Amino acid sequence: MARARNILVADDDPESLQRARAVLEAEGFRVTTARDGDEALSKLRVAPPDLVLLDIIMPHRNGYQVCRALRADPALRGLPVLFVSLKSQPSDRFWAKRVGADGFVAKPYDPADLVREVVALLQGAGTRAS
């Protein structure tokens, strides 16, 4: 990878945050974390990352609400969003797509699958319509 890319991971489960951080940092990414939807939006507005990983179930605002807020904000709407969640029924995937997600990875995930999705979204980020 030519340069480190910044990723925000929002998840209320400390073990999930630690696992995602370890997987992504091992691949050279810089990772910032948030433990709820409000903290995620606050961090996104202060220092927008190159990509956002969202869990669905979080306190204050769930992942769907965070994604909806991103897509409504002209300064953030172009950020790639990848949902990473235990909730992975067809209806969960449908709603993730409906609110503007670019991808979905079900927990528990194979680290290589997560990295592959992240890299694919980052490579496509330059062509995403805002």
C-alpha positions in Angstrom: 0.0 0.0 0.0 1.4 3.4 -1.0 0.2 5.3 2.0 -1.7 4.5 5.2 -5.4 5.1 4.8 -7.6 6.2 7.7 -10.5 4.1 8.8 -13.1 4.8 11.5 -14.5 1.7 13.1 -17.7 2.2 15.1 -18.9 -0.7 17.3 -20.1 -0.8 20.9 -18.4 -4.2 21.6 -14.8 -3.7 22.8 -13.7 -7.1 21.5 -15.0 -6.3 18.1 -13.3 -3.0 18.1 -10.0 -4.5 19.1 -10.2 -7.3 16.5 -11.0 -4.9 13.7 -8.2 -2.6 14.8 -5.7 -5.4 15.0 -6.6 -6.8 11.5 -6.6 -3.4 9.8 -3.4 -2.0 11.5 -1.6 -5.2 10.6 -2.3 -4.2 6.9 -1.0 -0.7 7.4 -4.2 1.2 8.0 -4.6 3.9 10.6 -7.6 3.1 12.8 -9.8 5.4 14.9 -12.6 3.9 17.0 -16.0 5.0 18.3 -18.2 3.1 20.7 -21.6 4.5 19.7 -23.3 6.3 16.8 -23.0 9.8 18.3 -19.3 9.4 18.9 -18.8 8.1 15.4 -20.6 11.1 13.8 -18.6 13.5 16.0 -15.3 12.0 15.0 -16.4 11.9 11.3 -17.2 15.6 11.3 -13.9 16.6 13.0 -11.6 14.4 10.9 -13.2 12.5 8.1 -11.5 9.2 7.4 -11.1 7.4 4.1 -13.6 4.7 5.0 -16.1 3.9 7.8 -16.9 0.5 9.3 -20.2 0.5 11.1 -21.9 -2.1 13.4 -25.7 -2.0 13.2 -26.6 -2.2 16.9 -25.0 0.7 18.8 -26.2 3.0 21.6 -27.5 6.5 20.9 -27.6 6.1 17.1 -27.5 2.8 15.3 -25.4 2.1 12.2 -28.3 2.7 9.9 -28.9 6.2 11.4 -25.2 7.0 11.2 -25.1 6.0 7.6 -28.2 8.0 6.8 -26.6 11.0 8.4 -23.4 10.6 6.4 -25.3 10.4 3.1 -27.3 13.5 4.0 -24.1 15.6 4.8 -22.6 17.1 1.7 -19.1 17.0 3.3 -19.3 13.3 4.2 -21.7 11.7 1.6 -18.9 10.3 -0.5 -17.2 8.3 2.2 -17.3 4.6 1.6 -19.3 2.8 4.3 -18.9 -0.9 5.1 -21.3 -2.5 7.6 -19.7 -5.2 9.8 -22.3 -6.8 12.0 -23.7 -10.0 13.6 -27.1 -8.9 12.3 -26.7 -10.3 8.8 -30.1 -11.6 7.7 -31.3 -10.6 4.3 -33.4 -7.8 5.8 -30.3 -6.4 7.6 -28.4 -6.4 4.3 -31.4 -4.8 2.5 -31.6 -1.9 5.0 -27.8 -1.4 5.0 -28.0 -1.0 1.2 -31.1 1.1 1.5 -29.5 3.7 3.8 -26.5 3.9 1.5 -23.9 1.3 2.6 -21.3 0.3 0.0 -20.8 -3.2 1.4 -21.5 -5.7 4.2 -19.4 -8.2 6.1 -21.0 -10.6 8.6 -19.4 -11.3 11.9 -17.6 -13.4 12.7 -15.5 -12.7 9.6 -12.3 -14.0 8.2 -9.7 -11.3 8.5 -8.7 -11.7 4.8 -12.4 -11.1 3.8 -12.5 -7.9 5.8 -9.3 -6.6 4.3 -10.4 -7.6 0.8 -13.6 -5.6 1.2 -11.9 -2.6 2.7 -9.3 -2.5 -0.1 -11.9 -2.9 -2.8 -14.0 0.0 -1.4 -10.9 2.2 -1.0 -9.9 1.6 -4.6 -13.4 2.4 -5.8 -13.7 5.5 -3.6 -12.1 7.8 -6.2 -14.9 6.9 -8.6 -17.9 7.2 -6.1 -20.4 9.8 -7.1 -21.0 12.4 -4.4 
